[in-house]
Amino acid sequence: MVNKAAQLALKFFVVISFVAISSGSEARLERRLQKIFRAPLIVGASVSAGHGTASPGDVASLRFVGRAQITNIARDGAYGKEFANVAVSDLSRYSVIIGVDFLFWDSTLSDLSESQYVLHQFIRSARRAGVPLVLGDIPKLLPFIQDVGRDRLNEQIHAECLPKYHCRILKLDQLHQIAETGGLLIEGRLYHYGDLTADGLHLKPIASRHLARKIIELLED
């Protein structure tokens, strides 16, 4: 009887200790994410600008800060090369940079030299500023996107956007392929790509929320 009581007491102690450790870890992670998202900068094209619905970057940021703390300079149809003049001093005032569709339209260009240079410099500037960076790679959403150009830009994104430089890749190309084939399980329901987009390019709210969660998960590491 004593042994059973001791065993029950030990099990209770282990469970309580595990809960306490888990709660402590979650609280520390939440504080770290709040620090990361205290002053977000969002760059890119129409999806990042919030065309049709709040952008993934905005949705992720709004979990931790108010609208006034978010700087969104993305705009419809923007090319990554349009951010060529962003300097280290410009980026150092921010706590995280999110570019979901930073190079989307660049993949339609025949000459990628400027786009590739800007990509290199942007990653380098974020690293030198000490600011975490999340970049989306490029899915094939348009029939006239050149596979060669898209592949070259994606290769560079994956080669240069590395965790050791506090750079994370939102793997949109992979997510798009999954959604086009077997479908994505989101919030307990299976969605195909047509369910997630309003017009083939821009997101519905459910898709934006899903990408926002992916962004937060990338920054948890």
C-alpha positions in Angstrom: 0.0 0.0 0.0 2.8 2.3 0.9 4.6 1.4 -2.3 1.5 2.2 -4.4 1.1 5.5 -2.6 4.7 6.4 -3.2 4.5 5.4 -6.9 1.4 7.6 -7.3 3.1 10.5 -5.6 6.1 10.1 -7.9 4.0 10.0 -11.0 2.1 13.1 -9.9 5.4 14.9 -9.2 6.7 13.9 -12.7 3.5 15.1 -14.4 3.5 18.4 -12.5 7.2 18.9 -13.2 6.7 18.3 -16.9 3.8 20.7 -17.1 5.9 23.4 -15.3 8.8 22.9 -17.6 6.6 22.9 -20.7 4.8 26.1 -19.5 8.2 27.7 -18.8 9.5 26.8 -22.2 6.4 28.1 -23.9 6.6 31.4 -22.0 10.2 31.9 -23.0 9.4 31.2 -26.6 6.5 33.6 -26.5 8.8 36.3 -25.1 11.4 35.7 -27.7 8.8 35.9 -30.5 7.4 39.1 -29.1 11.0 40.5 -29.2 11.5 39.4 -32.8 8.2 40.9 -33.9 8.4 44.2 -32.0 9.2 46.2 -35.2 8.5 44.2 -38.4 9.3 45.4 -41.9 7.3 43.8 -44.7 8.6 44.0 -48.3 7.6 42.5 -51.6 4.7 42.6 -54.1 0.9 42.4 -53.9 0.6 39.4 -51.6 2.9 41.1 -49.1 1.0 44.4 -49.6 -2.3 42.7 -48.6 -4.1 42.6 -51.9 -7.5 41.1 -51.2 -6.7 40.1 -47.7 -4.2 40.8 -44.9 -0.8 39.6 -45.9 0.9 36.7 -44.2 3.5 39.0 -42.8 0.9 41.3 -41.3 -1.1 38.4 -39.9 2.0 36.9 -38.2 3.0 40.3 -36.8 -0.4 41.3 -35.5 -0.3 38.3 -33.2 2.5 40.1 -31.2 2.2 43.8 -31.9 -0.3 46.5 -33.0 -0.7 47.8 -36.5 1.2 51.0 -35.6 4.4 48.9 -35.0 4.3 47.3 -38.5 6.0 48.9 -41.5 4.7 47.6 -44.8 6.4 49.0 -47.9 5.3 46.2 -50.3 3.2 47.2 -53.2 1.3 45.6 -56.1 3.5 44.6 -59.0 6.8 45.5 -57.2 10.1 43.9 -58.3 12.7 42.9 -55.8 15.2 45.2 -57.6 13.0 48.2 -56.6 14.5 47.7 -53.1 18.0 48.1 -54.3 18.7 51.3 -52.3 17.8 49.7 -48.9 20.9 50.1 -46.8 22.1 48.5 -43.6 21.2 51.6 -41.7 17.7 51.5 -43.1 17.2 47.9 -41.9 18.8 48.1 -38.5 15.8 49.9 -37.0 13.6 46.8 -37.6 13.4 43.6 -35.6 12.5 41.2 -38.5 12.1 41.5 -42.3 9.4 39.5 -44.1 9.4 39.2 -47.9 6.9 36.5 -49.0 6.9 37.5 -52.7 10.1 39.6 -52.8 11.2 38.2 -56.2 8.0 37.0 -57.7 7.8 39.4 -60.6 11.6 39.3 -61.1 11.1 35.7 -62.3 9.4 37.0 -65.4 12.4 39.0 -66.5 14.8 37.9 -69.3 17.8 39.6 -67.6 18.1 38.6 -64.0 21.5 40.3 -63.3 20.1 43.2 -61.3 17.6 41.0 -59.4 20.3 38.6 -58.4 22.5 41.4 -57.3 19.7 43.0 -55.2 18.9 39.6 -53.6 22.6 39.1 -52.6 22.8 42.6 -51.3 19.5 42.5 -49.4 20.4 39.2 -47.6 23.9 40.7 -46.9 22.4 44.0 -45.5 20.0 42.1 -43.3 22.8 40.0 -41.9 25.0 43.0 -41.3 22.1 44.8 -39.6 21.6 41.8 -37.4 18.0 41.5 -38.4 16.3 38.1 -39.0 15.0 37.7 -42.6 12.2 35.5 -44.0 12.1 35.2 -47.8 9.7 33.2 -49.9 10.9 31.2 -52.8 9.0 31.4 -56.1 6.1 29.1 -57.1 5.1 28.8 -60.7 1.7 30.5 -60.6 1.8 32.1 -64.1 2.1 30.3 -67.4 4.5 32.9 -68.8 6.9 32.7 -65.9 10.2 31.5 -67.3 11.3 28.3 -65.6 14.9 29.0 -66.2 14.7 32.4 -64.5 12.6 31.1 -61.6 14.9 28.2 -61.1 18.0 30.4 -61.1 16.4 32.8 -58.5 15.2 29.9 -56.3 18.7 28.3 -56.4 20.2 31.6 -55.3 17.6 32.0 -52.5 18.3 28.5 -51.2 22.1 29.0 -51.5 22.3 32.4 -49.8 19.4 32.5 -47.4 20.9 30.4 -44.7 20.0 29.9 -41.0 23.6 30.8 -39.9 22.9 34.2 -41.3 19.5 34.4 -39.5 17.7 34.0 -42.9 14.8 31.6 -43.3 13.1 30.4 -46.4 9.3 30.1 -46.7 9.0 27.2 -49.1 6.1 28.5 -51.2 7.1 26.4 -54.3 6.9 23.2 -52.2 3.6 24.3 -50.6 2.1 25.2 -54.0 3.0 21.8 -55.4 1.5 20.0 -52.5 -1.7 22.1 -52.7 -1.9 21.4 -56.5 -1.6 17.6 -56.0 -2.7 16.0 -52.8 -3.9 19.2 -51.0 -2.8 20.9 -47.8 -4.3 20.0 -44.4 -5.1 23.3 -42.8 -7.1 23.7 -39.5 -8.4 20.2 -39.9 -9.6 20.4 -43.5 -8.0 19.5 -46.8 -7.5 22.4 -49.2 -6.4 22.4 -52.8 -4.8 25.4 -54.5 -8.1 26.6 -56.0 -9.6 26.7 -52.5 -6.7 28.9 -51.2 -6.5 31.7 -53.9 -9.0 34.2 -55.1 -7.7 34.5 -58.6 -4.7 32.2 -59.0 -2.3 34.7 -57.6 -3.7 36.3 -54.4 -4.6 34.6 -51.2 -7.8 33.9 -49.4 -7.7 34.6 -45.6 -7.3 30.9 -44.8 -4.1 30.7 -46.9 -2.7 33.9 -45.4 -3.3 32.6 -41.9 -1.5 29.3 -42.8 1.5 31.1 -44.2 1.6 33.4 -41.2 1.8 30.3 -39.0 4.6 29.0 -41.2 6.5 32.3 -40.8 6.2 32.1 -37.0 7.4 28.5 -37.0 10.5 29.5 -39.0 11.3 32.2 -36.5 10.9 29.8 -33.5 14.2 28.1 -34.2 
